[in-house]
Amino acid sequence: MDNETILQLLEWLDASTCNFLAVKTITSELDKAGFAALNPSEGWDIKPGGKYYVVKNGSAVFAFVAGTASPAEAGFRLVAAHSDSPCFKIKPNAEILGDGGVVALNVEKYGGGILYTWFDRPLSISGRVMVDSGDPLNPETRLFDLRRPVATIPHLAIHFNRSVNEGNPLSVQKDMKPVIGYFSREEVMDTAKKGGFVKVMIAESLGIEPTDIIDYEANLYPFEKAGVCGVNDEYMQSARIDDLSMAFAGLRAMLDTCDKPCAATRVLAVFDNEETGSGTKQGAASPVLRNMLDRIVTLYGGEADAFYRSIARSFMISADDAHAWHPNYGEKYDPTNHPVIGGGPVVKINSNCKYMTDAESSAIFRNICRVADVQCQYFVNHSDVAGGSTLGNILTSQIDIKGVDMGNAIWAMHSARETAGTSDHVETVKVFTTFFTL
């Protein structure tokens, strides 16, 4: 196992407790590597071999190394992933007062998480707030992370629900309210005057007044640190492995290759809101990536059809984690195409086109793996189970680009704590690095 690569991944996962902080983690590393931030509202000056990135909404980031040849001649090489993971978002006016001064928070489910994995864990809060900048149309953004356990979602004792282990339907509104503590009536009234406990906690972490906060986007996250387990450290466990492990594999490959000349323009695209369908301005269903690629082509001085020629010469790896064969539920999987943890990157195939993979793109990815000396495997759904979709299929509604859907095999996808293979992450970094240097 490449200990340095895994330790770096665990560190990045711990730092990226929400989509906004994931993008901050990525841009911090890009800044260290000499990438220049571009403002979409200003003119761009792009030079062959130059390193750049663009941020959208603070929650999506698109980094690229301009090729030594124009995209119309050499195309784009893209790795796409996403920054968001299932969680609980805190609503405005979130405080709910109960008996004995107990204060709980009113939350909304984001994405399709496994709800019961969130019970009885230490939880913290991170996100962003908007404060007054003096310009009503451009409030200032501040990111925050409380970095301490401030809440828990307590489970009902088995004595009150003897059949809990036989199936327990959950209501987010009723069952999943996180409790933050108990307070005196005076404390509750005083805090309410300041805007409530959520704003008070956030303001204290930022060193501002609660009344400075115009609005916020805040989410709960499991406070436990990412770590390794297994007799030989073959597994890693963390929240947000899906899909930050893929985003960070792409980042590692981009950082390792950015100073090596390449005719093609290399792109790392990390979208937001994949878990809710990608239908936002920073999501894969929007024209955000197409607009950026078109702008790059234009700055190379291409002819009228240069963008279309560029796309025709391009290839994309859509990287989103896959389902690993589970030793307790073998009947849930396809009998001949079920990837295992430790078996290498996974090519995802669906005959109803829920993935963008076809025979040609699969062959290209397998060739990249062969050059990288990495074993790969297939995931195909059990024929009686409907599959989901991901970035690649969504992106092709905006760009008719050739590409493959892949990921690493993980357990408990969308749990509060997922499990993946340490060797698989190292192997995927090798494959992405090879792709960026071929």
N, C-alpha and C positions, 0 to 999 in steps of 0.2 A: 504493500500500500504506500502511496505517495503521501506521507504524513503531512508535509508542508501544504499540499493542495487541499487536503481534507481539513486541516486546522484553519486554513484561510476561509474555506467555505463555512465552517461553523461560526467563525467570527463574523462573517458577513451576514449570515442568517440572524444572529443575535442582534446585530445593529439595525436590521431591516424589519421592524415590528409592524409596519404598515406599508402600503404602496408608496406613500410620499417619502418615507425614510429609505425604502429600497432604492428609489431613484437618487436620493441623496448619497447613499453608499456608492452607487455606480458612478455618479458624476464626480465624487471625491477622488475615486481611483483614476478616472479619465483625466481630471485636472493634474494629478501627480504625474501622469504619463505624457503631459504636454498637449492634450487635446484642447482646442479652443471652442468656447461656447458661442453658438450662433443665435441671433435673435430673429425669429420669423418676421418681425415687423420692420426689419432693417435690411439693407443690401448686404449680400454675401460676397466675400472675396475668397474663392477657392483655388488652391494651387495643387497640381499633381503631387501626390505624396503627403499632402497636408492631412492633419488629424482634427476632426471636428465633431461636435455633438449639438443636438437640438432637444430641448425639453418641452413637453406639452402638458399643460395643466399641473405641472409639478409631480405628475404620477406616471408619465410615460417618457421614455428617452430613446433617441435615435442617434447612435454614434456611427461615424464612417471615416474610413481612410481613403482619400481620393486616389484613384488609380493613376498609374503612369500613362495609361492610354485612356481615351475617351470611353465612356460607357457604351456608346454606339458601336465601338470596336471590340470592347472586352467585356461588357456587361457588368452586372452586379452579382456579388456573392453575399447572400443574406442569411443570417441566423435570427430567427424571431422567437420571442418568449413573452411572458407577461408578468406584471409586478404584483397583481392582486391575488388574494387567497380568501376562502370563506372565513367569515368572522361575524361579530356582532357590532353594529353601528349604534352609537348612542344618540337618541333623539334629542331635539331641543326640549327645554323644560323637562328634563329627564327625571327629576327627583320624585320618588313616591314614598310618602311617610307611612310607616306602620306602627304597630303597638310597641311600646317600650322605647320609642324614639328611633327604631330601626329605619334606615334609609336605603331603599333599593333604587335601581336605575331602570328607566323605560328604554328598551333596546329593540332594534329591528335586525332580523337576520339578513346578512349579505351573502349571497351565493348559496350553494347547497352543501352545507357542512353536516357532519355527523353530530347531532346535537348532544347526545348523552355523554360524549367524550369531554364536554366542557364542564361537567359537574365537578364540584369539590376540588378545584384547582386554584392556586393563586393567580390572579389576573391583574394586569396593569392596563394602562390607557396610553395611546399615542395617536398622532394625527397632525392636523394643522388648524390654525386659527387665523382669522382675518382681523387686522387692527387698522385704525385710521392712519392714512398716509398724508392727509391733506388734500388728496385728489379723490373725490367721490367715486370716480369711475375706475380707479386703480388702487384698491386697498392693499395694504402690506400683508404679506404672508409670513407667518412664523410657524415653524415646525416644532413639535414638542414630543417628548416621551417621558412619562413619569418615572420610569425605571425603578419602580418599587411595586410590590403587590398591594393593591388598594381595594380589591374586590374579590368576591367568590360567588359562585352560583351553587347554593347548598341543595343537595338532593333530599327528597323526602325519605324518612326512615322506612325500612322494609316493614316495620310493624304496622304502618298505616296503609301499606299496599303490598300485601303478601304475594300477589301475582306479578310483581315488578319484573321478575326474571323470565316471565312467560311472554313478555311484550308490553311495552309501556309507551303508548302514543303521547307525544309531547306537544304542548302549545307554547310557542315562543312568547306570546303575551303573558301567559300565566306562569309557566314553569321555568323560564330561562331568565328571570330578572336577577341581575347581579346585586348583591348586598355590599354596601361600602362601609357600614358601621352603624353604631347607635349614638344618638346625640340628645342633649337636653333640649327642651322646648325653646330656651333662649338661644342656643346655638343654631337651631333650625331657623328661627325667625331672623336672626342676624345674618346668616348665610344667604337666606332668600333675598334680603335687601341688596346683597352684593351680586346677585345673579344666579345663585345656586351653587351646590357643592362641586359640580363638574367645572364650572368656570373658575371657582376659587382654587381648586387643585391645579388646573392648567396655568392660571395666572401666577401662582406661587412658583411653579417650575420654570416659568419664563422671566420672573422678576418684574411683572407688570401688574396693573390693577385689573380686577375682574371686569370693571366697567369699560376697560380698553378693548375688550373682546366684542367685536361686532357679530361674528358668527364663527362656527367651528364645524369641522368634520373630524370626529373622534371614533376610534374603535377599541374594543377590548382585545387583548392578546394574552396567551398563556405565558406566565412569567418564567417558566422553567427554561434553562439554558439548553442549547443544542449540544448533543454529545454522541459518542460512539458506544456501541455495545456489541455483544457476541463474544465467543471464546477467543476469537482472533481479530477482534475489532472489525468484523466484516460488515456490520450494520451501523448506520447513523440515524439518529432520531431527532426530530425537531418539528416545530410548527412551520408551516409555509414552505416545506420542501417542494410541493407543487404550487407555484412553478419557479420559485426563486432559485432552486438548484440548477435549472436549465439556463435561467438568465445569467447566473454567475459563472456557469461553464462557458457561455458565450463571451462574457466579459473577460474571463481569464485568457481565452484564446485570442481575443482582440488585443489585449495588453501584450501578450507574448509575441504577436506578429506585426504590430502596428508600425514598427520601424524597418520592416523588411519590404523591399520594393515588390509591387504586384501590379500587373497591367489592369486587372479588374478592380472596381471600387468595392471594398469590403464594408458591410453594414451589419451592425447589431441593432435590432429593433425590439424594444421592450415595451409592449402595449399595456394598457390598463383595462380593467372591466371585462376580462375574458370570462370570469366566473358568472357574469350576469348577461352574457350574450354579445359583448363587444360593441353594443350600439351607442357609443358616446363619441365625442370629438377626439378623444384620446384612445379609442378602441380600434380593433382591427377591421371592423365593418365601416369605418369612416375613411375618407380619402387622405388621411394624415400622412401615411407612408408614400402613397402615390405622389402627393404634392411635393414631398421632399425630394424624391427621386427625379421627378420632372424638373425641379429647380436645379438640381445638380447637373443634369444633362444639358439644360439651357446654358449654364455657366461654362460648360466646355465648348460652347459655340457650335452646337450641332445643328444639322439641317432640320427641316420641318418634320421629318419622320424619325429623327434621331432617338426620341424617347421609345418609340415602338421597336426600333432595332435593338435598343438597349435591353428592353424586357425580353425580347426573343433570345438574347444571348445570356440571360441570367438564370440563376438557380437559387432556390430558397430552401433552407432547412427550418421547418416549423417545429420547434422543440417544446413539447409539453409532455409531462410524465405519463407513463403507461401503468397498467394494472399488472402486478406480479402474481404469479401462481401462488395460491394460499394453501398451505398443507392441510388446513382444516376444512376447506371448501372446494376440493378439486372438481366437484360436479358443476361448478359455476363457469368453468373455463372451456374453451375449445380443446378438444382432445389432442390435437397435434400442433397447435400454435399458441402455447401459453408460456410467455417469457418468465424467467426466474431471476430473482435477485442474485447478482454476481455473474450473470450470463452476458453482460455487455449491453450496449445501446439497442433499443427496440424500434423496428420499423412497424408502423401502425397501418393496417389495411382494412378497408371496408368496401364491400361490393356495391353498396348503395351510395357511395361517394360522400360519406360523412368525413372522410379524410381525403387529402389531396393526393395521396400516394397512388401511383400507377406503376406498371411494370418497368417503364423507362426510368422514372425517378427513383424507384426502389433499387434498380440496378446501379444507378449513379451513386446512391448512398452506400450501397454495399461495396462498390469500387473504392470509394473514399475510405471506408473501414479497412479494406484490404491493404491499401497503401499505408494506412496508419498502423497496420498489424493489430487490429482490434476485431474481436469476434462480435457479431451482431445477431439479433434474434427477431422473431416476428410476434406481433400481437394481432389476432383476429378474434372478434367476438364469438362466443358460443352462438350457434345458428338460431337458437330460440330466444336470444337476449338482444334487445335493441341497444345499439351503441350511441355514444355521444359524439359531439363534434368539437373542433378546436380551431386554432388560429389559421392553419393552412387553408382549410375549406372556406372559412369566412373571408380571408384575404383575396381569394380568387374572384370574389364578387367585385373587387375593386381593380385588380391587376391580373391579367391572364398570364401569370408567371408559372414556370415549371418548378416543381418542388416536391418535397417529401415530408410527411408527418412522422415524427419520431419522439422518443423520450426515454427515460430510464424507468425500469420496473420498480414500483414501490408498493408497500402495503398500506392499508388504511387511508387511501386517498380521501382528502377532505376531513380527516380527523383533526382534533386539536393537537395531535402529535403523530406525525407520519414516520414511516420507516423506509429507508432506502439502502442501497449497497454502496459502500465506500469505493470499492474497485470500479463500479459502474461509473461513478462521477469522474474518476481519474481517466477512464477510457474515453468518456464523452469529450472531455477537454482535449484529448489527443486527436479525436476525430474532427472536432471543430477547428483545431489548430492546423491540421492537415488541409482541411477545406479552404482555409484562408491563405494557404501558401502554395497550393497546387498551381 
